[in-house]
Amino acid sequence: SRRFWHHAYMYHLPRDIREWVDARMNCEDIAMNFLVSHHTGKAPVKVRPFSSVILTVLS
């Protein structure tokens, strides 16, 4: 659920990563992608260029 991932992002993501993202107001999607990958043990999602708009799960 979204609450679970929000909690994980706020309390389990290393503080230095969260502070880096907050300071730049950018890359939170990448940080979340790696957080989910770490918690699930699955490969992160690869996003192709916007023109192709295809999400591919690496396996």
LINSULZI-V989211 format. One record per residue. N is the residue number from 0. RES is the residue in one small letter. NEAR is the number of other C-alpha atoms within 12 Angstrom. Layout:
# LINSULZI-V989211
n | res | near
N | RES | NEAR
N | RES | NEAR
This chain:
# LINSULZI-V989211
n | res | near
0 | s | 8
1 | r | 10
2 | r | 10
3 | f | 14
4 | w | 22
5 | h | 17
6 | h | 15
7 | a | 25
8 | y | 28
9 | m | 22
10 | y | 16
11 | h | 21
12 | l | 27
13 | p | 17
14 | r | 16
15 | d | 14
16 | i | 24
17 | r | 25
18 | e | 18
19 | w | 16
20 | v | 21
21 | d | 16
22 | a | 13
23 | r | 11
24 | m | 13
25 | n | 15
26 | c | 17
27 | e | 22
28 | d | 19
29 | i | 20
30 | a | 31
31 | m | 28
32 | n | 25
33 | f | 26
34 | l | 30
35 | v | 26
36 | s | 22
37 | h | 19
38 | h | 18
39 | t | 13
40 | g | 12
41 | k | 15
42 | a | 17
43 | p | 23
44 | v | 22
45 | k | 19
46 | v | 17
47 | r | 13
48 | p | 10
49 | f | 9
50 | s | 8
51 | s | 9
52 | v | 10
53 | i | 12
54 | l | 14
55 | t | 14
56 | v | 14
57 | l | 12
58 | s | 10
